[in-house]
Structure formats: structure tokens, C-alpha cells
């Protein structure tokens, strides 16, 4: 028999059983901790995976969109272009906008002349630079084959690479605006 200073004499067999139960309890706690860690790791991995599909949408040009009928199946995608002149329509008091988007050429304001155009619609407030002819507009949404219109959920406007003032280009429209100096 062994002596325990707190409880007195302890039989050896009971002491051996306590050591084994402590090891068994440690293994149980360790297994629980490993399972919990695995569940947390899987949850974090799923959240990262679920967060990326919305951010990995590539955009296509208007021509690419119109030429590829596979993109007309209602999937969410982004289409980049420029606002076609004189195509924007909105009823008074409504937030529904309808407009046409055409291909954007570098350093050319507005849609490229003669480029194909697609009809688009958007419900909501438009971004500030939407009507700037030097801006590139990226529509995020899906094609509605029944209405034959690109139903836009979100509009992104890329600012021009260099600042182009509408007032400087058209001094007749804004009193006091100075026309840019022309170089020959």
C-alpha cells in the first residue's frame, strides 16, 4: 500500500486505475479539441470559398456579350462600355432608367461610333460620373431574354485615366468656362 498525504493509505490498484482514467480523460479532451478545431477550420474555409465567387466576376465588352449567346442564359456577369449618346430615358418621378451601352474606345468620349449597342435597365440612383462621356461604365447583372434587356443590379463607373472636364470641352454650355488651348 502507498500512502497519500491527503487521504491516507491508497491501494496500488486504485492508483493505477486513476492514472489510466486521467490518461483516458486527456485523450477524450484532446479528441474533442481536435474535432472542434477541424469544424472551425472547415467553417472558415467555407466562408472564404463563399465570399470569392461574387468578387471573381470578369467583365466582357458589349461586342463580346452580344456575339456570345452562351452569356444570354441569365447568369450574373459584368459588361463594360460607354453610354451611347441620346439613349438615356427615365420617366418623371421614377427610378427606373433605360439606356444603351456601346463599346468604349480609349481617349474617345462616349461609345465608339458604329459599335454595337445593347439595351440596359437599372432601378436606383445613378453614380455621379455616369453621364461623363470619358467614363467607362461597368454593369453587373443578367440578361433578361424575355424583355431583351440587360437587367442591371449594380453600376460601377471607372473614372477616366486623366481628368476631362465637361465644361472645358463645351465652354458654350457653361458660362464662364474656358476652352482648352489648342496646339497645332
N, C-alpha and C positions, 0 to 999 in steps of 0.2 A: 504494500500500500504506500501511496505517496501522500504527502501532507500539503494541503493547500493552506496558505497563511490566512485566508479569509473565511473558509468554510470548514477547515479541519481536514481529516483524512479523506482522500478521494481514491476509490479503487482505480487501478490502472486501466481496466477495460472501459470504464466510463470516460476517462480522459481521452482514450483513443477514439471513442465514438464522437466526442465533442470536436476533436481535431478534424475528423473526416466530415462532420456536418458543417464545420466552418469552411473547409475547402469546397464542399458542395454548394454552400450558400454563395461563396465568392464566384464560383463558376456560373451560378444562376444569375447573379447580378451582372457579371461580365457579359453573359449572353444577352441579357436584356439591354444592356448599354450598346452592344454591337447592333442589335436589331433596331433600336431607336436611332442610332447613328445612320444606319442604312436607309431607314424610312425618311429621315431628314434629308439625306443626300439625294434620294430619288425625288423628293418633293422640290428641292432646289433645282435639280436638273430639268424637271418638267416645266417649272416656271420659266427657266431660261429658254427652253425649246419653244414654249408657247408664246413668248414675247417676240421672238425673231421673225416669224412669218409676215407680220404686218409691216415690219421695217425693211424687208428684203424685196419689196416690190420694185422692179425695174420699170423705167418708162420707155415707151415707144413713141415715135413721131406720128403725126397724123397720117402720113402716107403709109407707114408700116402698119398702122392699125387698120386702115381701110383696105389694104392689099391682102391682109391675112384673115380669112374668115374664121379661123380657129379662135381668134381673140374676141369674136362676137358671141360667145357662148354664155355670157353673163358673169364670167369670173371678174374679180376685182383686179384692176390694173391702173396704171398711170399713163396718161397720154400727154405729151408735151407739144406745145405750139405757140401761136400768137393769135390774138383776137383779130378776126377778119374785119375790115372797115365796114361800118354801117350795118352790122348784123345784130347788134345788141338790142334786145327787146325786153321790156318789163311793164306790166300793167301798173297803173297808179294804185298805190296802197297795197301792192302785192310784193312778196319777197321772192316770187318765182321769176328767175331770169332765164331767157333763152338767147343763145348766141351761137356763132360759128367759129370754129378754131381751124387755122391753117398752119402749114409748116412755117417755122421761123428760120430766116437766114441770118447769119452773123452780120452785124453792123447795118442791117436794113430794118427800118421801123415797120412794125406790123407784120402781117402774114405775107409770105412771098407771093408775088403776082403769078397767077396761073396755077398755084399749088392746089391740090385737092383740099376740100373743106369738109368738116363733119359738124353735124348739129349737136349741141350740148344743152343741158339744162342744169340749173342749180337753185336750191332753195336756201336762202340765208343772206347774210351781209357779205358783200364782196370785199376783198382786200384792197387797201389803198392804192397800190400800184397796178391794179387790174387793167385800167384804161391807158396806162403809159405804153405807147407804141414800141418802146425799146425793151419792154419786159418780156420774159418768157413765162408762159402760163403752163402749169402742170395740173391737170385734172385727175383726181383719184376717184374712181367709181366703177361702174359697169355699163355695158351696152344693153339697152332695152330694145330687143329685136321687134317687139310688137309696135312700139312707138317710133322706132328707128331713130333713137336719140341716145346720146351718151349721158346717162343719169349720174351726175357728179355728187359725191358725198363730201369732198374736201377739195379746196383750191389752194395751190401753192403758187406764189409768184416769185420768180427769181429776178432779182434786181439786175439792171443792165451792168455790164462789166465796167463801163465808165458812165458817169452821171450825164444824162441827157435831159436837159430842161425843156419841157414842152413850150414854156414861154419864150425861150431863146430861139427855138425853131420857128415859132409863129408869133412874131412881135406884133402883128396886126390884131391878134386876138386879145392880147393883154395890154392895156395902156401902160406905158412907162417901161415896157420890156425892151431890152437892147438886143438887136440882132447880132449873131456871131460874126466875127470878122472873116471875110472870105480871102483865101490866099490863092494866088494864080501862079 
